[in-house]
């Protein structure tokens, strides 16, 4: 079993996203620990990028704050190495192809293995181009996590059959951000996924309330939340970790 799949082996998974370095790496570390201690089953760590095309204004602003604070990919690897002294739940990086290319794909994935990163999500890499990263991911034991969007349609089965770790199902068209209502026919997408793989799937984009999280987890194997957590970092800054811990506990409790 993949280390990522283990996040789903004790009930519905709650997956928390944070942008590394917003407002600083010390706060990121404290927020990750608070999330893990309060029930998060998997952590997505965003490596900031100057042009995060999949992100809405909340996470775009977090990327900008992190870059302005001087965060670098090397500093983020150091952060994960430090976190792994106490945080045992799976962690993945979510970033963009250019970040990996510019760092050096082999070097990037080798470092992922060395510090304890379990998977990689690149939202700007379509299924047809994943071969640029897949060999190196497999060489270093890092799952390449695929995304399925409402527009994937006749490609859903194909993507699902080749999935690794878990499948990230995008709830809605557009960029990340909280939504008052999610209208996509996600049940049909999940049904097609289930017909083609036994790898778990989780739904993200637009989830912010316990009610939404439960609804999405009832359809799938878990819920992914990013913007709502990043908003707490924007609101509370260095004091955000305790608020994030309380929020994660409330969301996880809704999935039990």
LUMMIFI-724013 format. One record per residue (C-alpha): x, y, z; residue number from 1; residue in one letter. Coordinates in steps of 0.1 Angstrom, whole numbers, plus 2048, in hexadecimal, padded with zeros to 3 digits. Each point is the difference from the previous one (the first is absolute). Example, Ala and Ser with C-alpha at 12.3 -4.5 7.8 and 13.67 -1.06 7.14 Angstrom:
residues 2
+------+-------+-----+-----+------+
! east ! north !  up !  nr ! rest !
+------+-------+-----+-----+------+
!  87B !   7D3 ! 84E !   1 !    a !
!  80E !   822 ! 7F9 !   2 !    s !
+------+-------+-----+-----+------+
This chain:
residues 256
+------+-------+-----+-----+------+
! east ! north !  up !  nr ! rest !
+------+-------+-----+-----+------+
!  800 !   800 ! 800 !   1 !    x !
!  80C !   823 ! 7F8 !   2 !    x !
!  807 !   816 ! 81D !   3 !    x !
!  7E6 !   818 ! 7F3 !   4 !    x !
!  7E6 !   7E5 ! 7FF !   5 !    x !
!  806 !   7FB ! 825 !   6 !    x !
!  7F0 !   822 ! 806 !   7 !    x !
!  7DF !   7F0 ! 7F6 !   8 !    x !
!  802 !   7DF ! 812 !   9 !    x !
!  7EE !   80B ! 820 !  10 !    x !
!  7E1 !   812 ! 7F4 !  11 !    x !
!  7FA !   81F ! 7EB !  12 !    x !
!  81F !   815 ! 7FC !  13 !    x !
!  803 !   825 ! 807 !  14 !    x !
!  81C !   80F ! 7EB !  15 !    x !
!  80D !   823 ! 809 !  16 !    x !
!  813 !   817 ! 7E9 !  17 !    x !
!  818 !   81C ! 80B !  18 !    x !
!  817 !   817 ! 7EC !  19 !    x !
!  823 !   7FC ! 80E !  20 !    x !
!  80F !   820 ! 80D !  21 !    x !
!  7E0 !   813 ! 805 !  22 !    x !
!  806 !   815 ! 814 !  23 !    x !
!  821 !   7EE ! 809 !  24 !    x !
!  80D !   7DC ! 802 !  25 !    x !
!  7FE !   7FF ! 826 !  26 !    x !
!  7DB !   806 ! 7FE !  27 !    x !
!  7FC !   7E7 ! 7E4 !  28 !    x !
!  811 !   7E6 ! 816 !  29 !    x !
!  7EA !   808 ! 81E !  30 !    x !
!  7E1 !   7FF ! 7EA !  31 !    x !
!  809 !   7DE ! 7F1 !  32 !    x !
!  805 !   7F2 ! 823 !  33 !    x !
!  7DF !   80F ! 80C !  34 !    x !
!  7EE !   7F0 ! 7E2 !  35 !    x !
!  810 !   7DE ! 806 !  36 !    x !
!  7F8 !   801 ! 825 !  37 !    x !
!  7DC !   808 ! 7FA !  38 !    x !
!  7F7 !   7E5 ! 7E7 !  39 !    x !
!  80E !   809 ! 7DE !  40 !    x !
!  808 !   7DF ! 7ED !  41 !    x !
!  816 !   810 ! 7E5 !  42 !    x !
!  810 !   821 ! 7FB !  43 !    x !
!  805 !   812 ! 7DF !  44 !    x !
!  81D !   818 ! 801 !  45 !    x !
!  7FE !   81B ! 7E6 !  46 !    x !
!  822 !   80B ! 7F2 !  47 !    x !
!  7FA !   824 ! 7F6 !  48 !    x !
!  802 !   80B ! 7DC !  49 !    x !
!  7FD !   822 ! 7F0 !  50 !    x !
!  7E5 !   7F5 ! 7E8 !  51 !    x !
!  7EA !   7E6 ! 811 !  52 !    x !
!  7E6 !   7FC ! 7E4 !  53 !    x !
!  7E9 !   7E8 ! 812 !  54 !    x !
!  7FD !   816 ! 81F !  55 !    x !
!  7E6 !   81A ! 809 !  56 !    x !
!  807 !   821 ! 810 !  57 !    x !
!  804 !   7F2 ! 824 !  58 !    x !
!  81C !   7E8 ! 7F7 !  59 !    x !
!  80F !   817 ! 7E6 !  60 !    x !
!  804 !   81A ! 81C !  61 !    x !
!  810 !   7E6 ! 816 !  62 !    x !
!  819 !   7F7 ! 7E5 !  63 !    x !
!  80A !   824 ! 7FD !  64 !    x !
!  804 !   805 ! 826 !  65 !    x !
!  815 !   7E0 ! 802 !  66 !    x !
!  817 !   80B ! 7E3 !  67 !    x !
!  803 !   823 ! 80F !  68 !    x !
!  80A !   7F0 ! 821 !  69 !    x !
!  81E !   7F0 ! 7EE !  70 !    x !
!  7F5 !   7DB ! 7FF !  71 !    x !
!  813 !   7E9 ! 7E9 !  72 !    x !
!  7FC !   7DC ! 7F5 !  73 !    x !
!  81F !   7F7 ! 813 !  74 !    x !
!  7F2 !   810 ! 820 !  75 !    x !
!  7E0 !   7EC ! 7FB !  76 !    x !
!  813 !   7E0 ! 7FE !  77 !    x !
!  811 !   809 ! 821 !  78 !    x !
!  7DE !   807 ! 80F !  79 !    x !
!  7F3 !   7DE ! 7F6 !  80 !    x !
!  81F !   7EF ! 80D !  81 !    x !
!  7FA !   811 ! 822 !  82 !    x !
!  7DB !   7F8 ! 800 !  83 !    x !
!  807 !   7DB ! 7FA !  84 !    x !
!  80F !   7FE ! 822 !  85 !    x !
!  7DD !   800 ! 80E !  86 !    x !
!  7E6 !   800 ! 7E5 !  87 !    x !
!  7F9 !   7DD ! 7F3 !  88 !    x !
!  7E1 !   805 ! 7EA !  89 !    x !
!  806 !   801 ! 7DA !  90 !    x !
!  80A !   821 ! 7F1 !  91 !    x !
!  801 !   80A ! 7DB !  92 !    x !
!  80C !   81E ! 7ED !  93 !    x !
!  7E8 !   814 ! 7EA !  94 !    x !
!  812 !   817 ! 7E9 !  95 !    x !
!  805 !   808 ! 7DB !  96 !    x !
!  815 !   7EF ! 7E5 !  97 !    x !
!  817 !   81E ! 7FC !  98 !    x !
!  80A !   7FD ! 825 !  99 !    x !
!  80B !   7DC ! 7FC ! 100 !    x !
!  810 !   806 ! 7DE ! 101 !    x !
!  814 !   81F ! 80C ! 102 !    x !
!  80C !   7ED ! 81F ! 103 !    x !
!  809 !   7E1 ! 7EB ! 104 !    x !
!  7E6 !   7E4 ! 7FE ! 105 !    x !
!  818 !   7E4 ! 80C ! 106 !    x !
!  80E !   816 ! 81C ! 107 !    x !
!  7DE !   80B ! 80B ! 108 !    x !
!  7F2 !   7DC ! 802 ! 109 !    x !
!  81F !   7F2 ! 810 ! 110 !    x !
!  7FD !   81B ! 81B ! 111 !    x !
!  7DB !   7F7 ! 804 ! 112 !    x !
!  809 !   7DC ! 808 ! 113 !    x !
!  81C !   80B ! 818 ! 114 !    x !
!  7EA !   817 ! 815 ! 115 !    x !
!  7E1 !   7EA ! 800 ! 116 !    x !
!  7E8 !   80F ! 7E6 ! 117 !    x !
!  7E8 !   7E5 ! 7F5 ! 118 !    x !
!  7F1 !   810 ! 7E0 ! 119 !    x !
!  800 !   81C ! 7E7 ! 120 !    x !
!  7E2 !   813 ! 7F2 ! 121 !    x !
!  806 !   816 ! 7E1 ! 122 !    x !
!  7DF !   810 ! 7F6 ! 123 !    x !
!  80E !   80F ! 7E0 ! 124 !    x !
!  80C !   7DE ! 7F2 ! 125 !    x !
!  7E5 !   7EF ! 7EC ! 126 !    x !
!  7FD !   7DA ! 7FF ! 127 !    x !
!  810 !   7FF ! 7DE ! 128 !    x !
!  820 !   811 ! 80C ! 129 !    x !
!  805 !   7ED ! 821 ! 130 !    x !
!  81C !   7EB ! 7F0 ! 131 !    x !
!  817 !   81D ! 804 ! 132 !    x !
!  7FE !   7FA ! 826 ! 133 !    x !
!  7F4 !   7DD ! 805 ! 134 !    x !
!  821 !   7ED ! 7FB ! 135 !    x !
!  812 !   815 ! 81A ! 136 !    x !
!  7E3 !   7FE ! 818 ! 137 !    x !
!  801 !   7DA ! 7FE ! 138 !    x !
!  826 !   7FF ! 802 ! 139 !    x !
!  7FF !   812 ! 822 ! 140 !    x !
!  7DF !   7F1 ! 80D ! 141 !    x !
!  7EB !   81F ! 7FE ! 142 !    x !
!  7DC !   7FB ! 7F5 ! 143 !    x !
!  7F6 !   817 ! 7E3 ! 144 !    x !
!  7DD !   80A ! 80A ! 145 !    x !
!  7E8 !   805 ! 7E2 ! 146 !    x !
!  7E3 !   819 ! 7FF ! 147 !    x !
!  7DE !   7FA ! 7F1 ! 148 !    x !
!  7EB !   81E ! 7F7 ! 149 !    x !
!  7DC !   804 ! 7F5 ! 150 !    x !
!  80E !   805 ! 7DD ! 151 !    x !
!  814 !   7DF ! 800 ! 152 !    x !
!  7E1 !   7EE ! 7F3 ! 153 !    x !
!  80B !   7E3 ! 7E9 ! 154 !    x !
!  823 !   801 ! 810 ! 155 !    x !
!  7F4 !   7F8 ! 823 ! 156 !    x !
!  802 !   7DA ! 7FC ! 157 !    x !
!  823 !   802 ! 7F1 ! 158 !    x !
!  80D !   818 ! 81B ! 159 !    x !
!  7F1 !   7EA ! 81B ! 160 !    x !
!  80F !   7E0 ! 7F3 ! 161 !    x !
!  823 !   80E ! 802 ! 162 !    x !
!  7FC !   813 ! 820 ! 163 !    x !
!  819 !   7FE ! 81D ! 164 !    x !
!  7FC !   809 ! 825 ! 165 !    x !
!  7DE !   810 ! 7FE ! 166 !    x !
!  7EB !   812 ! 7E6 ! 167 !    x !
!  7F9 !   825 ! 805 ! 168 !    x !
!  7DD !   808 ! 7F3 ! 169 !    x !
!  7FB !   824 ! 7F8 ! 170 !    x !
!  7DD !   809 ! 80B ! 171 !    x !
!  7F9 !   81E ! 7E9 ! 172 !    x !
!  80D !   812 ! 7E1 ! 173 !    x !
!  816 !   81E ! 807 ! 174 !    x !
!  81B !   807 ! 81A ! 175 !    x !
!  802 !   7F7 ! 825 ! 176 !    x !
!  7EB !   813 ! 819 ! 177 !    x !
!  7E2 !   7FC ! 816 ! 178 !    x !
!  7DF !   7FB ! 7F0 ! 179 !    x !
!  7DD !   803 ! 80E ! 180 !    x !
!  7F4 !   7E2 ! 7EB ! 181 !    x !
!  810 !   7E4 ! 7EC ! 182 !    x !
!  7E9 !   7F7 ! 7E3 ! 183 !    x !
!  817 !   7E7 ! 7ED ! 184 !    x !
!  7F2 !   7DD ! 7FC ! 185 !    x !
!  81C !   7F1 ! 815 ! 186 !    x !
!  7EE !   7E0 ! 807 ! 187 !    x !
!  803 !   7F6 ! 7DB ! 188 !    x !
!  825 !   809 ! 800 ! 189 !    x !
!  807 !   7EC ! 81F ! 190 !    x !
!  7EC !   7E2 ! 7F3 ! 191 !    x !
!  815 !   7FF ! 7E0 ! 192 !    x !
!  820 !   803 ! 815 ! 193 !    x !
!  7F4 !   7E3 ! 816 ! 194 !    x !
!  7FA !   7EA ! 7E1 ! 195 !    x !
!  824 !   805 ! 7F5 ! 196 !    x !
!  815 !   800 ! 81F ! 197 !    x !
!  800 !   7F7 ! 825 ! 198 !    x !
!  817 !   81D ! 808 ! 199 !    x !
!  7EF !   819 ! 817 ! 200 !    x !
!  7F3 !   821 ! 7F4 ! 201 !    x !
!  7FA !   821 ! 812 ! 202 !    x !
!  7ED !   81F ! 7F5 ! 203 !    x !
!  80F !   823 ! 802 ! 204 !    x !
!  7FA !   824 ! 7F4 ! 205 !    x !
!  7E4 !   814 ! 810 ! 206 !    x !
!  7FC !   7EE ! 821 ! 207 !    x !
!  800 !   815 ! 820 ! 208 !    x !
!  7E5 !   7F5 ! 818 ! 209 !    x !
!  7FB !   7DF ! 813 ! 210 !    x !
!  7DF !   7FB ! 7ED ! 211 !    x !
!  812 !   802 ! 7DF ! 212 !    x !
!  81C !   7EA ! 80B ! 213 !    x !
!  7E8 !   7E5 ! 80C ! 214 !    x !
!  7ED !   802 ! 7E0 ! 215 !    x !
!  81F !   7FC ! 7EB ! 216 !    x !
!  80F !   7E4 ! 816 ! 217 !    x !
!  7DE !   7ED ! 7FE ! 218 !    x !
!  805 !   800 ! 7DA ! 219 !    x !
!  825 !   7F7 ! 801 ! 220 !    x !
!  81B !   7F6 ! 818 ! 221 !    x !
!  809 !   822 ! 80E ! 222 !    x !
!  7FF !   826 ! 7FE ! 223 !    x !
!  81C !   818 ! 7F7 ! 224 !    x !
!  7FF !   823 ! 80E ! 225 !    x !
!  818 !   81C ! 7F7 ! 226 !    x !
!  7F3 !   823 ! 7FD ! 227 !    x !
!  7ED !   800 ! 821 ! 228 !    x !
!  820 !   7F6 ! 812 ! 229 !    x !
!  815 !   819 ! 7ED ! 230 !    x !
!  7E7 !   81B ! 80A ! 231 !    x !
!  806 !   7F9 ! 824 ! 232 !    x !
!  825 !   806 ! 7FA ! 233 !    x !
!  7F9 !   821 ! 7EF ! 234 !    x !
!  7E9 !   80A ! 81D ! 235 !    x !
!  814 !   7F5 ! 81E ! 236 !    x !
!  824 !   7FF ! 7F3 ! 237 !    x !
!  818 !   7F0 ! 819 ! 238 !    x !
!  7E2 !   7F9 ! 817 ! 239 !    x !
!  7EE !   7EB ! 7E6 ! 240 !    x !
!  80C !   7DD ! 80A ! 241 !    x !
!  7E9 !   7FD ! 81E ! 242 !    x !
!  7E2 !   80C ! 7EA ! 243 !    x !
!  80A !   7E7 ! 7E5 ! 244 !    x !
!  801 !   7E4 ! 81A ! 245 !    x !
!  7DD !   808 ! 80B ! 246 !    x !
!  7F4 !   803 ! 7DC ! 247 !    x !
!  80F !   7DF ! 7F6 ! 248 !    x !
!  7F1 !   7EF ! 81F ! 249 !    x !
!  7DD !   80D ! 7F7 ! 250 !    x !
!  804 !   7F4 ! 7DC ! 251 !    x !
!  80E !   7DE ! 809 ! 252 !    x !
!  7E4 !   7FB ! 819 ! 253 !    x !
!  7E7 !   806 ! 7E5 ! 254 !    x !
!  80E !   7E3 ! 7EC ! 255 !    x !
!  800 !   7E6 ! 81C ! 256 !    x !
+------+-------+-----+-----+------+
